[in-house]
Amino acid sequence: MELFETEGTFLTWRKNVSSQIGFVPTMGALHEGHASLLRRARRECDKVVLSIFVNPTQFGPNEDFNKYPRTLEQDCIVAKECGIDVVFAPAQFYSADFSTYIEETKRSIHLCGKFRPGHFRGVTTVVYKLLRLVDPHFAYFGLKDAQQFFVIKKMVEDLNLSTTLVGCDTVRESDGLAMSSRNRYLTKEERLRAPLLYQTLLSTRIALLEKKTPWKTLQTQATQALTQSSMTPQYFELCSIPDLQPTEALSSGQHILASAVLTENGTRLIDNVIF
Ligand code: AMP
């Protein structure tokens, strides 16, 4: 496995590779969720590139950019175990006078877009830069961040990028909590409560499929259940797929995303179910 910390050294490697490349972009602090993407890329592609970059442009001014975990040495061990060919972990990825951004304007406005102004602009910009640099055949993303996946998919379609995106199932702890680099911020009590997010999403899905209770009632009940357990829901929403517009009812043949975010003492926990 090779580690490249500059664009120049990575490009020198890339220019000599003509086989099929699978790419997994991350911000590091790798866990089993990331490893599942890496293993899938390993199974499906000739060469696998993992990028690790804590992207400043997707963090808001009061978010956790400075305290975001940076564990490159440990991440390289995980990458090696997953059989990765190349880790691209640039110290810098933006020039000092960087001034060009990529912005998706429909799928990114609801859900997290409402609460994190500029977040998806930062995500699409860094992923565009990475896809241009790595030029992979396949790029693997987790559906835990479902909005991110569908926003990036639209960017790839709209801007004629040749990469095929692969959405991968969410990997969970044994109690159902979605694995996340941010779970390590949780106190013992918060960690014990956290699985309720997924449980509430699942019970809401069951109730919706029964079609007896209107969405707005289910939304209120879900929010109340979380609040009563001392959790702070930021949103609990239902959206159409893939265009991510708010919806209130199921129509046959249409995929729906139920998506929720909790903010526990400044830690954002996100989870989704698709059905
Ligand atoms: P991050 O490092 O948090 O930006 O995540 C990098 C990639 O890993 C994104 O495509 C995430 O959606 C994906 N990912 C993060 N957590 C999980 C998880 N628990 N299961 C599956 N994929 C995940």
Boltz pocket constraint, residues with backbone or C-beta under 6 A from the ligand:
constraints:
  - pocket:
      binder: B
      contacts: [[A, 25], [A, 26], [A, 27], [A, 28], [A, 32], [A, 33], [A, 34], [A, 36], [A, 37], [A, 140], [A, 141], [A, 142], [A, 143], [A, 144], [A, 145], [A, 168], [A, 169], [A, 170], [A, 171], [A, 172], [A, 178], [A, 179], [A, 180], [A, 181]]
      max_distance: 6.0
